[in-house]
Amino acid sequence: MSGVETDSSLQVASGHEPIDVELVELSKTYGDVVAVDGVDLEIARGEFFTLLGPSGSGKTTTLRLIAGFEDPDRGRVELGGRDVTDVPPYDREVNTVFQDYALFPHMTVAQNIEYGLRIRKLSK
């Protein structure tokens, strides 16, 4: 990559925000099913990013790989410039809000999303 500088161990493309999430050749299979196939992705700090695709296209598997709930067959996951591919989920700087199964039914959607942030004592 040309025009890349190092800033506090994060990759910074000239004039752009540091990369917070980077996936490099990330792949995951379940038996004969290829769930994620060589994904390369960079998400900059502060960027709003959405995974969109049909059922079975690998969206949830990709998120599970980022969170550390699944191990990739190949490739790596970097968070804030740190390779966390072999780091357990509880030592990664990410939070996950599930679609249905693990939501707190007595909380609103916003409260469910805020919960992980409050537990980590992050400021508003």
N, C-alpha and C positions, 0 to 999 in steps of 0.2 A: 504494500500500500504506500503510495507516495504521499508526502505532506503530512506524515504522522509524527507527532511529538510525544514525549512522555511527560505526564503531569500527574504527580502523586501516584505513580504506578498504574494509571489508567491511560488507555489509548485515547489520544485526542487528535482528530483530523483537523487540519488548519481551519480555524474559524467556526468549529462545531463543538457541541457539548461532549464530555467524556462518555465512553461506552459503559453502560451499566450492566447490560446483559449481552453476552456474545455466545453464540452456538457455532461450533466449528465441526463440519462433517458429521453431525450428530445422526446416529442411526439406531433403530431398535426394531427387533423382530420378535414375534411370538410364534414359535414353530415355523410354519411356512408363510405366515402373514407378515408382510413388511409394513410396520405401523409408521415409522419415520425413516426416511431414506436420504441420508446425506444432507441434512439441513444446515445451511450457513445463514446466520442472522446476526445483525447488530441492532441493539436498541439503545439509543442515547439517553443520558440522564434527563429526566423531565419529559421524555417523549411519551405520548399516549399511543399505545399499540394494541391492535386487535388481531386475533387469529380467527379467520372466518373460513368455513368450508363445510362440506357435507358430512354427515355422520360417517365415521370410519376413516376420515382423512388424516388423522394423526394429531389433531388439536390437543386433546386431553393428554395423550401420551407425551407430547412435547412439553406441556406444562408440568406433568409428573416428573419428567427428566430434569427440568429446571429446578423443581422443588427438592429433588433427590429421592422421591418415592419410588423411582425406577432407576436402574443402572443401564447406561447405553451399551450397545454392543460394540460401538466404535464412536470416535469423536470426543468432544469435550464441551463442558459448560463452564463459562467464566462469568463471575458476578463481581462487578467493580474492579475488573482487571485481575482477579484472583481465580485460578483454576480450582473449581469446587467439585469436579467430576467425581472424586472419591470421598467427598465430605458428606457426612450424614445430614439428613434434613434438619435436625435441630441445631446444627452449627452453620446453617446457611442464612443469609440476610434476605429471606423471602417469606411471604405469607401466602396462604392459599385459602380461598373461600370456595367451598364446593357448591355445585348447583342445587342439590337436594339433600343428599344423604346425611350430611353432618351439620346442617343448619340448626340453629337454636329456634324452635318454633315460637317461643315466647318473645322473640326479638324481631324488630323490623329489619328490612333488608339493610338499611344504613347501619343499624346496630350490629348486625352480623359482620359486615365489612369492617367496622371500627374495632371490633373485639380484639383481633390479633394485634392491631396497632396499639391499643390500650394496654394489653398484656405486656408488650415490649416497652411500654412507658414512653412512646414517641409523642412529641408535642404536636398540637394542632397545626 
